């Protein structure tokens, strides 16, 4: 009689697990072929399989697992992977616990636990599990301990129910005992929130007022500055005229500086954000700070190791720190210690709550601390308001701190100030963490004494869109003087009509803020949609959200702030027109003679998106896929994968199921909303039956370690296309 049939009939090994045990390839384990098993092992297995309670036996030093149907139900998604698996590999999350069990029981001891809490990954996600556990040794044919028998009774439902009842009771007692205090705390918290809201609304209202004033002021300054510059060109030989023009120009610059400070507070200044290393920034400011503060002020810097980078306007950030340092010098009245600190801070929801408009997350914090006279609470309350100052008349505009406040807010951060009379002041600037790398510092090798040459026009046609008549006429005069043909429009609708009726236009020069439904931002988008795209020079007294996107300008758009100099305008326009001409020439360059090659063989978009957070696994799988002939890109998280998917259309997603943050299954659902024809392959260490939640149509699940033949079969359509492409390239190269 065949051995398996013998065991089935004679030993009474019945049930699903009995069939699995008989069919399992035990020769590949430390237990050896089943027909060589000792009598003691066979008897133990028979006892386990016949029991109605969850039993699992771990045989040998490695604890190869054999269990019954009741334990298989307890194991969840780990079944049938656990059968024959060493216990430490089968339950890696509790490997230390099981190692202790094996050590004790193989030495002849026993263990028992009541409501033992463990965190298990039975179905692909961590869950708290409570169990009654009883461990005892299993003897071999000679009576020596050779394995461990475990009785596993899950008590999770009972424990959680009991704990919830003790909690749905403790909460009730606390509510009863502290109701009065809770009401008082709630009222206090509400009052604090309302005070913060009133302060934020007040600052926002002041910001809107100052921003509007600065915008109109800049328009006035633009007319004055433009006419002064043209007058300077038209009367080069008159010393008296040039002297008066220079004096008037200096006054315009002072007005522009004042307007810039107002815009900084209103969060509407023109920023040029870049990735900044805080350590490099502060170290580079050392000489500037010593010159500004003098010898009587001792400057101390404290820089934490591994500081996070920030995305901000470098010049504005330097100005903000310098402004705070000068305020501190004045508060120390000639002498003291100024400390500048940079550190990484992670705020949870409770910590962020006290800093309005600041979300929980990672921040880089600059702290400027002085040993000065300090400020009383009533002064701190108004410190960030424009034109508020405690200095004597003529010794300050009251715009320094308000400029810092507006710049940090516009950069997505937050400012706090702590001060007490006689104890000094600390101002902290919070900037969101930037994950990009900072560019390497490069020395500015430009010769400061090189004369500035104003580039002249080449008879190109420029469309000027400006609602302010004086500003529009000044711009037209400037551009005509520079040699350009000029068309004008007083609003966005008139400009759009000129753009759409076939009028030849080489560049759009438009104000951002105009009356009517079509603003400068809309015009710039329409210009970018033309074939070929029309270069756009935006001009504004301040920037708004419709111009800047994530702190950056759209491609093909340049921003010029008011008031601008004639030379700045000339260089900006000439540079844009020259770059546009070069781009068109490159695009029209004829291809080298040779056989025609399909476009998709010249520039291959990535066909497969690989997502795996384990570095070694990701690199190995990427190499395998490349060997298959597939063009793929790899990401370490769902967030990185979504960023890549925004730039490329992928045919296949091959993702690990368990990722940091968003899971592989949720990533697939997100991508399928924008790329519905994408094939989804999900990998999991919990096998091909791992839990993914809501089904994903057409998704295939692959168990780890990946079977390469199974992977090739799943990727067969794309492997065939990749091979055809390779063959086509070979033919092309041979020709």
For each residue, the residues with C-beta under 8 A, 3 or more apart:
1: 5 6 9
2: 5 6
3: 6 7 34 35
4: 7 8 22 23
5: 1 2 8 9
6: 1 2 3 9 10 11
7: 3 4 10 11 13 22 34
8: 4 5 11 13 14 18 22
9: 1 5 6
10: 6 7
11: 6 7 8 42 46
12: 46 50
13: 7 8 18 21 22 45 46 49
14: 8 18 49
15: 18 19 49 68 69
16: 19 20 69 72
17: 20 21 49 67 68 69 72 83
18: 8 13 14 15 21 22 49
19: 15 16 22 23
20: 16 17 23 24 80 83
21: 13 17 18 24 34 45 49 66 83
22: 4 7 8 13 18 19 34
23: 4 19 20
24: 20 21 34 83 84
25: 28
26: 29 31 32 33 34 37 84
27: 32 33
28: 25 84
29: 26 32 64 84
30: 60 61 62 64
31: 26 34 37 41 59 60 64 84
32: 26 27 29 36 37
33: 26 27 36 37
34: 3 7 21 22 24 26 31 37
35: 3
36: 32 33
37: 26 31 32 33 34 41 42 45
38: 41 42 140 141
39: 42 43 141
40: 43 44 138 139 140 141 146
41: 31 37 38 44 45 59 140 146 147
42: 11 37 38 39 45 46
43: 39 40 46 47
44: 40 41 47 48 57 59 138 147 149
45: 13 21 37 41 42 48 49 57 66
46: 11 12 13 42 43 49 50
47: 43 44 50 51 55
48: 44 45 51 55 56 57 66 67 68 149
49: 13 14 15 17 18 21 45 46 68 69
50: 12 46 47 68
51: 47 48 55 68 70
52: 70
53: 70 151 153
54: 67 68 70 71 73 74 151 152 153 154
55: 47 48 51 67 68 70 71 149 150 151 152
56: 48 65 66 67 68 71 149 150 152
57: 44 45 48 65 66 67 138 147 148 149 150
58: 63 64 65 87 98 102 147 148 150
59: 31 41 44 63 64 66 138 146 147
60: 30 31 63 64 146 147
61: 30 102 106
62: 30 86 87 88
63: 58 59 60 86 87 88 98 102 147 148
64: 29 30 31 58 59 60 84 85 86 87
65: 56 57 58 82 83 84 85 86 87 90
66: 21 45 48 56 57 59 83 84
67: 17 48 54 55 56 57 71 72 75 82 83
68: 15 17 48 49 50 51 54 55 56 71 72
69: 15 16 17 49 72 73
70: 51 52 53 54 55 73 74
71: 54 55 56 67 68 74 75 152
72: 16 17 67 68 69 75 79 80
73: 54 69 70 76 79
74: 54 70 71 152 154
75: 67 71 72 78 79 82 122
76: 73 79 122 123
77: 122 123 124 686 687 689 690 691
78: 75 81 82 90 91 121 122 686
79: 72 73 75 76 82 83
80: 20 72 83
81: 78 85 90 686 687
82: 65 67 75 78 79 85 90 91
83: 17 20 21 24 65 66 67 79 80
84: 24 26 28 29 31 64 65 66
85: 64 65 81 82 89 90
86: 62 63 64 65 89 90
87: 58 62 63 64 65 90 91 98 102
88: 62 63 91 92 95 98 99
89: 85 86 92
90: 65 78 81 82 85 86 87
91: 78 82 87 88 94 95 98 120
92: 88 89 95
93: 119 120 121 126
94: 91 97 98 118 119 120
95: 88 91 92 98 99
96: 99 100
97: 94 100 101 118
98: 58 63 87 88 91 94 95 101 102
99: 88 95 96 102 103
100: 96 97 103 104
101: 97 98 104 105 111 135 148 150
102: 58 61 63 87 98 99 105 106 148
103: 99 100 106 107
104: 100 101 107 109 110 111 135
105: 101 102 108 109 110 111 135 136 137 145 148
106: 61 102 103 137 145 146 147 148
107: 103 104 145
108: 105 137 145
109: 104 105 137
110: 104 105 134 135 136 137
111: 101 104 105 133 134 135
112: 132 133 134 135
113: 116 131 132 133 134
114: 132
115: 130 131 132 155 159
116: 113 130 131 132 133
117: 128 129 130 159
118: 94 97 128 129 131
119: 93 94 126 127 128 129
120: 91 93 94 126 127 129
121: 78 93 124 125 126 127 686
122: 75 76 77 78 127 129
123: 76 77 127 686 690 691
124: 77 121 657 658 684 686 690 691 692
125: 121 658 691
126: 93 119 120 121
127: 119 120 121 122 123
128: 117 118 119 156
129: 117 118 119 120 122 154 156
130: 115 116 117 154 155 156 158 159 160
131: 113 115 116 118 152 153 154 155 156
132: 112 113 114 115 116 151 152 153 155
133: 111 112 113 116 150 151 152 153
134: 110 111 112 113 150 151
135: 101 104 105 110 111 112 148 149 150
136: 105 110 148 149
137: 105 106 108 109 110 145 146 147 148 149
138: 40 44 57 59 145 146 147 148 149
139: 40 142 143 144 145 146
140: 38 40 41 143 144 145 146
141: 38 39 40
142: 139
143: 139 140
144: 139 140
145: 105 106 107 108 137 138 139 140
146: 40 41 59 60 106 137 138 139 140
147: 41 44 57 58 59 60 63 106 137 138
148: 57 58 63 101 102 105 106 135 136 137 138
149: 44 48 55 56 57 135 136 137 138
150: 55 56 57 58 101 133 134 135
151: 53 54 55 132 133 134
152: 54 55 56 71 74 131 132 133
153: 53 54 131 132 133
154: 54 74 129 130 131 157
155: 115 130 131 132 158 159
156: 128 129 130 131 159 160
157: 154 160 161
158: 130 155 161 162
159: 115 117 130 155 156 162 163
160: 130 156 157 163 164
161: 157 158 164 165
162: 158 159 165 166
163: 159 160 166 167
164: 160 161 167 168
165: 161 162 168 169
166: 162 163 169 170
167: 163 164 170 171
168: 164 165 171 172
169: 165 166 172 173
170: 166 167 173 174
171: 167 168 174 175
172: 168 169 175 176
173: 169 170 176 177
174: 170 171 177 178
175: 171 172 178 179 182
176: 172 173 179
177: 173 174
178: 174 175 181 182
179: 175 176 182 183
180: 183 184
181: 178 184 185
182: 175 178 179 185 186
183: 179 180 186 187
184: 180 181 187 188
185: 181 182 188 189
186: 182 183 189 190
187: 183 184 190 191
188: 184 185 191 192
189: 185 186 192 193
190: 186 187 193 194
191: 187 188 194 195
192: 188 189 195 196
193: 189 190 196 197
194: 190 191 197 198
195: 191 192 198 199
196: 192 193 199 200 356
197: 193 194 200 201 356
198: 194 195 201 202
199: 195 196 202 203 356 381
200: 196 197 203 204 356 357
201: 197 198 204 205
202: 198 199 205 206
203: 199 200 206 207 384 385 405
204: 200 201 207 208
205: 201 202 208 209
206: 202 203 209 210 265 385 386
207: 203 204 210 211 265 266 267 268 406
208: 204 205 211 212 266
209: 205 206 212 213
210: 206 207 213 214 262 263 265 266 386
211: 207 208 214 215 262 263 266 267 268 542
212: 208 209 215 216
213: 209 210 216 217 262
214: 210 211 217 218 259 260 262 263 266 268 541 542
215: 211 212 218 219 263 268 513 540 541 542
216: 212 213 219 220 541
217: 213 214 220 221 255 258 259 262 541
218: 214 215 221 222 256 259 541 542 561 562 563
219: 215 216 222 223 468 470 471 541 562
220: 216 217 223 224
221: 217 218 224 225 252 255 256 259 562 563
222: 218 219 225 226 471 474 562 563 564
223: 219 220 226 227 470 471 474
224: 220 221 227 228 248 252 563
225: 221 222 228 229 249 252 256 563 564 565
226: 222 223 229 230 471 474 475 477 478 563 566
227: 223 224 230 231 474 477
228: 224 225 231 232 245 248 249 252
229: 225 226 232 233 249 478 565 566 567
230: 226 227 233 234 474 477 478 481 566
231: 227 228 234 235 241 245
232: 228 229 235 236 242 245
233: 229 230 236 481 566
234: 230 231
235: 231 232 238 241 242
236: 232 233 242
237:
238: 235 241 242
239: 242 243
240: 243 244
241: 231 235 238 244 245
242: 232 235 236 238 239 245 246
243: 239 240 246 247
244: 240 241 247 248
245: 228 231 232 241 242 248 249
246: 242 243 249 250
247: 243 244 250 251
248: 224 228 244 245 251 252
249: 225 228 229 245 246 252 253
250: 246 247 253 254
251: 247 248 254 255
252: 221 224 225 228 248 249 255 256 563
253: 249 250 256 257
254: 250 251 257 258
255: 217 221 251 252 258 259
256: 218 221 225 252 253 259 260 563
257: 253 254 260 261
258: 217 254 255 261 262 397 399
259: 214 217 218 221 255 256 262 263 541
260: 214 256 257 263 264 269
261: 257 258 264 265 386 397 399 402 403
262: 210 211 213 214 217 258 259 265 266 386 399
263: 210 211 214 215 259 260 266 268 269 406 541 542
264: 260 261 267 269 316 399 402 403 404 406 407 410
265: 206 207 210 261 262 384 386 399 402 403 405 406
266: 207 208 210 211 214 262 263 269 406 542
267: 207 211 264 406 407 409 410
268: 207 211 214 215 263 410 542 543 544
269: 260 263 264 266 316 406 407 410 542 543
270: 540 542 543 559 561
271: 312 313 316 407 410 411 543 548 551
272: 313 314 315
273: 311 312 313 411 551 552
274: 311 312 313 314 439
275: 309 310 311 434 436 437 438 439
276: 280 281 309 310 311 312 314 317 434 438
277: 280 281 307 309 438
278: 281 282 303 307 308 309 310 342 364 366
279: 282 283 303 307 342
280: 276 277 283 284 438 441
281: 276 277 278 284 285 314 317 318
282: 278 279 285 286 301 303 321 340 342
283: 279 280 286 301 303
284: 280 281 441
285: 281 282 288 289 318 321 322
286: 282 283 289 290 299 301
287: 290 291
288: 285 291 292 318 322
289: 285 286 292 293 299 322 325 338 340
290: 286 287 293 294 295 299
291: 287 288
292: 288 289 322 325 326 329
293: 289 290 296 297 299 325 326 329 338
294: 290 297 329 334
295: 290
296: 293 334 335 336
297: 293 294 328 329 332 335 336 337 338
298: 336 337 338
299: 286 289 290 293 325 338 340
300: 337 338 339 340
301: 282 283 286 339 340 341
302: 339 340 341 342 343
303: 278 279 282 283 307 341 342
304: 307 342 343 344
305:
306: 344
307: 277 278 279 303 304 342 343 344 364
308: 278 344 362 364 433 434
309: 275 276 277 278 364 433 434 435 436 437 438
310: 275 276 278 317 364 411 431 432 433 434
311: 273 274 275 276 411 431 432 434 436 551
312: 271 273 274 276 316 317 411 431
313: 271 272 273 274 316 317 407 411
314: 272 274 276 281 317 318
315: 272 318 319
316: 264 269 271 312 313 319 320 407
317: 276 281 310 312 313 314 320 321 407
318: 281 285 288 314 315 321 322
319: 315 316 322 323 403 407
320: 316 317 323 324 403 404 407 408 429
321: 282 285 317 318 324 325 340 366 368 429
322: 285 288 289 292 318 319 325 326
323: 319 320 326 327 400 401 403 404
324: 320 321 327 328 368 401 404 427
325: 289 292 293 299 321 322 328 329 338 340 368
326: 292 293 322 323 329 330 400
327: 323 324 330 331 400 401
328: 297 324 325 331 332 336 338 368 369 370 372 425
329: 292 293 294 297 325 326 332 334 338 370
330: 326 327 333 372 391
331: 327 328 370 372 373 374 424 425
332: 297 328 329 335 336 338 370 371 372 373
333: 330 336 372 373
334: 294 296 329
335: 296 297 332
336: 296 297 298 328 332 333 370 371 372
337: 297 298 300 370 371
338: 289 293 297 298 299 300 325 328 329 332 368 369 370
339: 300 301 302 367 368 369 370
340: 282 289 299 300 301 302 321 325 366 367 368
341: 301 302 303 365 366 367 369
342: 278 279 282 302 303 304 307 364 365 366 367
343: 302 304 307 364 365 367
344: 304 306 307 308 362 363 364 365 433
345: 362 363 364 365 430
346: 361 362 363
347: 351 352 355 358 360 361 363
348: 351 352 360
349: 352 353 360
350: 353
351: 347 348 354 355 360
352: 347 348 349 355 358 359 360 361
353: 349 350
354: 351
355: 347 351 352 358 414 416 430
356: 196 197 199 200 414
357: 200 409 414
358: 347 352 355 363 413 414 430
359: 352
360: 347 348 349 351 352
361: 346 347 352 432 433
362: 308 344 345 346 432 433
363: 344 345 346 347 358 413 430 431 432 433
364: 278 307 308 309 310 342 343 344 345 430 431 432 433
365: 341 342 343 344 345 428 429 430 431
366: 278 321 340 341 342 428 429 431
367: 339 340 341 342 343 426 427 428 429
368: 321 324 325 328 338 339 340 426 427 428
369: 328 338 339 341 424 425 426
370: 328 329 331 332 336 337 338 339 424 425 426
371: 332 336 337 424
372: 328 330 331 332 333 336 424 425
373: 331 332 333 421 422 424
374: 331 419 420 421 422 423 424 425
375: 379 380 383 390 419 420 421 425
376: 379 380 421
377: 380 381
378: 381 382
379: 375 376 382 383 390 419
380: 375 376 377 383 417 419
381: 199 377 378
382: 378 379 385 388
383: 375 379 380 388 401 417
384: 203 265 401 402 404 405 415 417
385: 203 206 382 388 398 402
386: 206 210 261 262 265 398 399 402
387: 397 398 399 402
388: 382 383 385 398 402
389: 396 397 398
390: 375 379
391: 330 395 396
392: 395
393:
394:
395: 391 392
396: 389 391 400
397: 258 261 387 389 400
398: 385 386 387 388 389 402
399: 258 261 262 264 265 386 387 402 403
400: 323 326 327 396 397 403 404
401: 323 324 327 383 384 404 405 427
402: 261 264 265 384 385 386 387 388 398 399 405 406
403: 261 264 265 319 320 323 399 400 406 407
404: 264 320 323 324 384 400 401 407 408 415 427 429
405: 203 265 384 401 402 408 409 415
406: 207 263 264 265 266 267 269 402 403 409 410
407: 264 267 269 271 313 316 317 319 320 403 404 410 411
408: 320 404 405 411 413 414 415 429 430 431
409: 267 357 405 406 412 413 414 415
410: 264 267 268 269 271 406 407
411: 271 273 310 311 312 313 407 408 431 551
412: 409 431 432 551
413: 358 363 408 409 429 430 431 432
414: 355 356 357 358 408 409 429 430
415: 384 404 405 408 409 427 428 429 430
416: 355 427 428 430
417: 380 383 384 425 426 427 428
418: 425 426 428
419: 374 375 379 380 423 424 425 426
420: 374 375 423 424
421: 373 374 375 376
422: 373 374
423: 374 419 420
424: 331 369 370 371 372 373 374 419 420
425: 328 331 369 370 372 374 375 417 418 419
426: 367 368 369 370 417 418 419
427: 324 367 368 401 404 415 416 417
428: 365 366 367 368 415 416 417 418
429: 320 321 365 366 367 404 408 413 414 415
430: 345 355 358 363 364 365 408 413 414 415 416
431: 310 311 312 363 364 365 366 408 411 412 413
432: 310 311 361 362 363 364 412 413
433: 308 309 310 344 361 362 363 364
434: 275 276 308 309 310 311
435: 309
436: 275 309 311
437: 275 309
438: 275 276 277 280 309
439: 274 275 442
440:
441: 280 284
442: 439
443:
444:
445:
446: 450
447: 450
448:
449:
450: 446 447
451:
452: 567
453:
454: 482 566 567 570 571
455: 570 571 574 575
456: 482 483 570 574
457: 460 479 482 483 484 570 573 574
458: 483 577
459: 483 484 485
460: 457 484 485 506 507 577
461: 484 485 486 487 504 505 506 507
462: 479 484 485 486 487 505 506 507 508 509 573
463: 487 488 489 495 498 499 503 505 507 508 509 510
464: 472 475 476 479 486 487 488 489 509 510
465: 488 489 490 491 492 494 495 508 509 510 511 514 520 523
466: 471 472 475 488 490 510 511 514 539
467: 472 490 491 511 514 515
468: 219 471 472 511
469: 472 473 490
470: 219 223 473 474
471: 219 222 223 226 466 468 474 475 511
472: 464 466 467 468 469 475 476 488 490
473: 469 470 476 477
474: 222 223 226 227 230 470 471 477 478
475: 226 464 466 471 472 478 479 509 569
476: 464 472 473 479 480 486 488
477: 226 227 230 473 474 480 481
478: 226 229 230 474 475 481 482 566 569
479: 457 462 464 475 476 482 484 486 509 569 573
480: 476 477 483 484 486
481: 230 233 477 478 566
482: 454 456 457 478 479 566 569 570 573
483: 456 457 458 459 480
484: 457 459 460 461 462 479 480 573
485: 459 460 461 462
486: 461 462 464 476 479 480
487: 461 462 463 464 498 503 505
488: 463 464 465 466 472 476
489: 463 464 465 492 494 495 497 498
490: 465 466 467 469 472 494
491: 465 467 494 495 514 515 516 518
492: 465 489 495 496 510 514 516 517 518 519 520 522 523
493: 496 497 516 517 518
494: 465 489 490 491 497 498
495: 463 465 489 491 492 498 499 508 510 518 523
496: 492 493 499 500 518 523 526
497: 489 493 494 500 501
498: 463 487 489 494 495 501 503 505
499: 463 495 496 503 505 508 523 526 527 530 534
500: 496 497
501: 497 498
502:
503: 463 487 498 499
504: 461
505: 461 462 463 487 498 499 508 534
506: 460 461 462 534 535 577 580
507: 460 461 462 463 534 535 536 537 573 576 577 580
508: 462 463 465 495 499 505 523 524 527 534 535 536 537
509: 462 463 464 465 475 479 537 539 573
510: 463 464 465 466 492 495 514 520 523 524 536 537 538 539
511: 465 466 467 468 471 514 520 538 539 540
512: 519 520 521 538 539 540 543 544 546 547
513: 215 519 520 540 541 544
514: 465 466 467 491 492 510 511 518 519 520
515: 467 491
516: 491 492 493 519
517: 492 493
518: 491 492 493 495 496 514 522 523
519: 492 512 513 514 516 522 523 546
520: 465 492 510 511 512 513 514 523 524 538 540 546 547
521: 512 524 525 538 544 546 547
522: 492 518 519 525 526 546
523: 465 492 495 496 499 508 510 518 519 520 526 527 536
524: 508 510 520 521 527 528 536 538 547 554 557
525: 521 522 528 529 554
526: 496 499 522 523 529 530
527: 499 508 523 524 530 533 534 535 536 556
528: 524 525 533 534 536 554 555 556 557
529: 525 526 533
530: 499 526 527 533 534
531:
532: 584 587
533: 527 528 529 530 556
534: 499 505 506 507 508 527 528 530
535: 506 507 508 527 556 558 576 577 579 580
536: 507 508 510 523 524 527 528 556 557 558
537: 507 508 509 510 557 558 559 560 572 573 576
538: 510 511 512 520 521 524 547 553 557 558 559 560
539: 466 509 510 511 512 559 560 561 562 564
540: 215 270 511 512 513 520 543 544 547 559 561 562
541: 214 215 216 217 218 219 259 263 513 561 562
542: 211 214 215 218 263 266 268 269 270
543: 268 269 270 271 512 540 547 548 559
544: 268 512 513 521 540 547 548
545: 548
546: 512 519 520 521 522
547: 512 520 521 524 538 540 543 544 553 557 559
548: 271 543 544 545 551 552 553
549: 552 553 554
550:
551: 271 273 311 411 412 548
552: 273 548 549
553: 538 547 548 549 557 558 559
554: 524 525 528 549 557
555: 528
556: 527 528 533 535 536
557: 524 528 536 537 538 547 553 554
558: 535 536 537 538 553 572 576
559: 270 537 538 539 540 543 547 553
560: 537 538 539 564 568 569 572
561: 218 270 539 540 541 564
562: 218 219 221 222 539 540 541
563: 218 221 222 224 225 226 252 256
564: 222 225 539 560 561 568 569
565: 225 229 568 569
566: 226 229 230 233 454 478 481 482 569 570
567: 229 452 454 570 571
568: 560 564 565 571 572
569: 475 478 479 482 560 564 565 566 572 573
570: 454 455 456 457 482 566 567 573 574
571: 454 455 567 568 574 575
572: 537 558 560 568 569 575 576
573: 457 462 479 482 484 507 509 537 569 570 576 577
574: 455 456 457 570 571 577 578
575: 455 571 572 578 579
576: 507 535 537 558 572 573 579 580
577: 458 460 506 507 535 573 574 580 581
578: 574 575 581 582
579: 535 575 576 582 583
580: 506 507 535 576 577 583 584
581: 577 578 584 585
582: 578 579 585 586
583: 579 580 586 587
584: 532 580 581 587 588
585: 581 582 588 589
586: 582 583 589
587: 532 583 584
588: 584 585
589: 585 586
590:
591: 594
592:
593:
594: 591 597 735
595: 732 735
596:
597: 594 601 602 728 732
598: 601 602 728
599: 602 603
600: 603 604 725
601: 597 598 604 725 728 729 732
602: 597 598 599
603: 599 600
604: 600 601 607 631 725
605: 631 648 649
606: 609 631 632 633 648 650
607: 604 630 631 632 650 651 652 718 721 722
608: 625 630 631 632 633 650 651 652 653 654 715 718
609: 606 632 633 635 641 644 645 648 650 652 653 654 655 671
610: 618 621 622 625 632 633 634 635 654 655
611: 634 635 636 637 638 640 641 653 654 655 656 659 664 667
612: 617 618 621 634 636 655 656 683
613: 618 636 637 656 659 660
614: 617 618 656
615: 618 619 636
616: 619 620
617: 612 614 620 621 656
618: 610 612 613 614 615 621 622 634 636
619: 615 616 622 623
620: 616 617 623 624
621: 610 612 617 618 624 625 634 654 706
622: 610 618 619 625 626 632 634
623: 619 620 626 627
624: 620 621 627 628 708 711
625: 608 610 621 622 628 630 632 654
626: 622 623 629 630 632
627: 623 624
628: 624 625 712 715 719 722
629: 626 719 722 723 726
630: 607 608 625 626 715 718 719 722
631: 604 605 606 607 608 722
632: 606 607 608 609 610 622 625 626 654
633: 606 608 609 610 644 648
634: 610 611 612 618 621 622
635: 609 610 611 638 640 641 643 644
636: 611 612 613 615 618 640
637: 611 613 640 641 659 660 661 662
638: 611 635 641 642 655 659 661 662 663 664 666 667 670
639: 642 643 661 662
640: 611 635 636 637 643 644
641: 609 611 635 637 638 644 645 653 655 667 671
642: 638 639 645 646 667 670 671
643: 635 639 640 646 647
644: 609 633 635 640 641 647 648
645: 609 641 642 648 650 671 674 675
646: 642 643
647: 643 644
648: 605 606 609 633 644 645
649: 605 675
650: 606 607 608 609 645 653 671 675 678
651: 607 608 677 678 679 718
652: 607 608 609 678 679 680 681 715 718
653: 608 609 611 641 650 667 668 671 678 679 680 681
654: 608 609 610 611 621 625 632 681 683
655: 609 610 611 612 638 641 659 664 667 668 680 681 682 683
656: 611 612 613 614 617 659 664 682 683 684
657: 124 663 664 665 682 683 684 686 690 692 701
658: 124 125 663 664 684 685
659: 611 613 637 638 655 656 662 663 664 667
660: 613 637
661: 637 638 639
662: 637 638 639 659 666 667 670
663: 638 657 658 659 666 667
664: 611 638 655 656 657 658 659 667 668 682 683
665: 657 668 669 682 692 693 696
666: 638 662 663 669 670
667: 611 638 641 642 653 655 659 662 663 664 670 671
668: 653 655 664 665 671 672 680 682 696 699
669: 665 666 672 673 694 696
670: 638 642 662 666 667 673 674
671: 609 641 642 645 650 653 667 668 674 675 678
672: 668 669 675 676 678 680 696
673: 669 670 676
674: 645 670 671
675: 645 649 650 671 672 678
676: 672 673
677: 651
678: 650 651 652 653 671 672 675
679: 651 652 653 698 700
680: 652 653 655 668 672 696 698 699 700
681: 652 653 654 655 699 700 701 702 714 715
682: 655 656 657 664 665 668 690 692 696 699 700 701 702
683: 612 654 655 656 657 664 701 702 703 704 706
684: 124 656 657 658 687 688 690 701 702 703 704
685: 658 703 704
686: 77 78 81 121 123 124 657 689 690 691 703
687: 77 81 684 690 703
688: 684 701 702 703
689: 77 686 701
690: 77 123 124 657 682 684 686 687 701 703
691: 77 123 124 125 686
692: 124 657 665 682 695 696 699 701
693: 665
694: 669
695: 692 699
696: 665 668 669 672 680 682 692 699
697:
698: 679 680
699: 668 680 681 682 692 695 696
700: 679 680 681 682 714
701: 657 681 682 683 684 688 689 690 692
702: 681 682 683 684 688 706 707 710 711 714
703: 683 684 685 686 687 688 690 706 707
704: 683 684 685
705:
706: 621 683 702 703 710 711
707: 702 703 710 711
708: 624 711 712
709: 712 713
710: 702 706 707 713 714
711: 624 702 706 707 708 714 715
712: 628 708 709 715 716 719
713: 709 710 716
714: 681 700 702 710 711
715: 608 628 630 652 681 711 712 718 719
716: 712 713 719 720
717: 720 721
718: 607 608 630 651 652 715 721 722
719: 628 629 630 712 715 716 722 723
720: 716 717 723 724
721: 607 717 718 724 725
722: 607 628 629 630 631 718 719 725 726
723: 629 719 720 726 727
724: 720 721 727 728
725: 600 601 604 721 722 728 729
726: 629 722 723 729 730
727: 723 724 730 731
728: 597 598 601 724 725 731 732
729: 601 725 726 732 733
730: 726 727 733 734
731: 727 728 734 735
732: 595 597 601 728 729 735
733: 729 730
734: 730 731
735: 594 595 731 732
